[in-house]
Amino acid sequence: MRRPFARAWTGVLALAAGAAALPLAAPAPASADSVVVGGHPVDVSESPWVVAVSSRARFGGSRAGQFCGGVVTGRSTVLTAAHCMSKDVLGVPLKEVTDLKVIVGRGDLRSSEGDEVSVREVRINPEYDGQTNSGDVAALTLAEPLPEGRAIRMAGSGDPAYRPGTAAAVYGWGDTTGEGDYARTLRSARVEVLADRVCEEAYPGSADGRYIARTMLCAGELKGRRDACQGDSGGPLVARGRLIGLVSWGSGCGRPGSPGVYTRISDVTRVLGARD
């Protein structure tokens, strides 16, 4: 089935009291040495624009309530996936989540380093389609501005960073293996921007979803292995020092022939602006 990559709980980690259990399709085993699937540890100081989106009330405190990723694009603006803000993920309507925060400057979710900044406003892309996952982006406005230098530059339409074959990196705290093994420290995986036709052939329109090149971006490895996974939703895909995508959806994690699908940032800037 189609799986957006927001956090889905399988019983390995306890839900906060009162939170609803979320369904998780059984993934195929993935070859991985860490998380993101097939990834490696990274120092958050080298990627200060990566943040964790959290709610302890909904997801408990063992990993600071992290359930999705995000990326700083302005002093008061963080982008994440629209589906991260859905009732399916949160277990309750967004308006009932009173402790939504982004965690900045914290690589190890068990530590107290960095800052936890409250979210003042959530703007869901008005063109978001929950059936196809097209336009899967939300802009979070922070209650307090972040220091200068944390935001990453976004790639506009026609930027060479979108060219097939370009080396890219995806970041997150999600599942390490596709079997519910969530990381506590920030990881990154090297992937490659793939031609639209690769994802069009992989996702022509089925229960897995449908690839729409105008609003989506395809990245990964044709042979599988390196990929985003559950819990990585909303995290950044970066190429040539610029933000080109947000982790959105895919079929399984690291499966051959099923590359990751990302929200295309050039489309995000068209509909949201997403800058301070």
N, C-alpha and C positions, 0 to 999 in steps of 0.2 A: 504494500500500500504506500501511498505518498506519505512521507514523514517530514514535516517541518522540523527543524533542528532545535527547537526550544527544549528545555529540560523535561524529560518524561521520567517519572519515578517507577521503579520496578520492584520495590520492596528492599533493595539493597540499602537504601537510605530512608530514614523515617520521615514521613510528612509531619509538618506542624499540626498541632491539634486542630481538627475541624477542616483541614484542607482535603479536597476531593482527590482521589487517586486518578491518574491520567493513563490512558491506554498507550501501549508501546508495541509496535509491530516487532516480531522476533527477527532480529537482524542476522544475516549470515556472518560467520566468524571473519574477522579482519586481521590481516597481518599488521602488527603495530609494536613499536618499542616504547611508545608513550602517547600522549595526547597533545594536540589534536591527533587523530589516528595517523600513525606513521610519523609523529613529530618529535620535537626535542625541547628541553627547557629553555626559556629565554628570560633575560633580566628585564623587569618592567621599566627600569630606568632608561633602557634603550628603545622602548616603545611606549612613551608616556601617554599616548593617545588611546591605548587600550584600557577599557574599564569593564568591571563586572556590574551587571544589573541585579539587584538583590531585594529580597523581602524576607526577613526572618520570620515574620508572622505567618507567611505562607509556606516557607521552605526550610525552616529550622535554622539553627545557629552553627552547625558543625562546619559548614563552608560559608559562613557569613551570609547565608540566605541566597547565594548566587543561583540564578536559574537561566540567565541569558548573558550574552556579551554585548558590548557597545563600543562606540568609538567617538572621541571628542572631535568635533568639527568647528567649534567656536568656544569662546570662554564660558558661555552659558548653555551650549547646545551639545547634546549627545544623540547620535543616531543608533537605533537598534531595529530589530525586525518588528513589524506590525503584529505578527502572530504571537509575539512574546507578551503582548498586552491583552490577549484574548482570554475569555473565560475558560476556554479549553485548557490553557496553560496555567492560569492563575488559580483556577478552581472556584473563583467568585468573580463578579463583575469588577472591572478595573476601579470603579469609584469606591469600592469597598476595601481596597488595599491602601492602608493608611501609612505604611512605612516604606514606600517605594524609594529606593536610593540607588545611586551609582557609587561604586567604590573605586577610587582613583589612587594610583601609585602603590597598589598592593599586589605583589606577585603571588605571595603565599596567602591563601584565604584564611588560614589559621592564625595569621599574625595580626598585629594591631597597627602595622605600618600604613602610611598613606591617610586618606580622608574618606569618610562616608558622607556624601552630599545628598540632601533630600531633593526629590524631583518636585518642582512646582507645577508643571503643566505637561500634559502628554498630547501631542498632535499626531493622529493617525492619518496616513496618506489617504485623502478622499477618494483616490482611484484604486485603493487596495481591493483586490478580489480574493476572498478567502478560499474560493474553489480552485482557481488556477495558481494562486499565490503570487499573481502579478502585482507589482507595486508594493512589495512586502517591506515597508519601512515606517517607522514612527520616529518623530523628533521629540526628545525629552528636554524640557527647559529646566535648568537647575535653579535652586533657590539662592545659590551664591555663585558668583563667577569664579572660574578657576584661574590660577596664575597664567601669565603669558607663556607661550611656548609649548603648551600641551596639545594644541590642535594640529591635526594633519591636513595637508592640502588635498582637496578632492579633484579627481580627474574629470575634466569636461568632455563633451562629445568630440570625437576625433582624436583624443589623446593617444599617442603611440603605446601607452601602457596597456591598452585594450587589445593590441594585436595578438593573434594566435601565435603561440610559441614563446610568449613573454614569460619569464620567470616571475613567480609571485609567492607570497607567504600569507597563510591564514592563521589567526590567533584565537586562543580560547582556553577555557577551563573544563571542556566537555569530556565526553566518554572517550576513554583511551583505546578501547578494543571493539566497540560496538556491542558490548555485552553488559553495560551498566557500570563500568569501572571509571568513576569520575575522578578527575585530577583535582588536586588542591593547589597546585602551582601553575602559573601561566606557561603555556606551551605554544609552539608554532610548528607548522609543517610547510615544507616547500612543495609547491604545486606549479602547474603550468596553465596559462590561459589557453583554452581550447577553442577551436572554431565553432561557430554557432551550429553548424550542421551536425556536429558530434552530439550535442545535446538534443537537437531536433530529432535525430534518429533514436536517441536513447529514450526520449520522453515525447512521443508524437501525440499523446493524448490518451490517457488511461487512468486507472485508479492511482497510479504513481504521480500523476499531474501532467501538465503540458508546458513545454518550454516555449517562451515568447521572447524572441531576441531583443525586441525594443526595450523591454523592461528587465531582462534577465541577462546573466553572464555565466558562462560555463568554464569551470576550472577543475583541475585534478590531474589524474594520470589515467591513460587509457587502460593500463593493466591493473588499475586499482591501487590499493595500499594506502596512499596518502590522501587524506580527506578530512573534512569537518564531520562532526557527529552530534549526537544529542547533547544539549547543553551549550553548544557553540553558537546557536542562533543569534543573529545581530552583531556578531563579531566581525572584525575587519578583514578584507582581502586587499593586500597592498602590493603594488608593483611599481618599480622605478620611483619609490619614495612617495607615491601618491595612493590615495584610497580609491579603489575601483569597484569594490563590491562589499555587500554584507551577506553573511551566511544566512541562507534561506531554507532550502529543502533539497531532497534527493531520495533515492531508493537505497536503503541500507547505508553502510559506512565503509568506504574503501572497497566497494565491489567492482570487479572488472566490468567495463561497459556501462557503469552507472555513475558518471562523474557528479561532483557537487554543483548545485545551482545557486547562484548568488543574485541578490538584487543589484541591478546595474546603477552605479552612482550617477552617471550622466543623466539618467532619467529622474533620479531623486532630486537633483538640483533644479530640474525643470518644474517639478510639482510642489516641492516644499521650500526651495531656497536653501534651507538648512545651514544658514550662516547667521552669526550674531549681527 
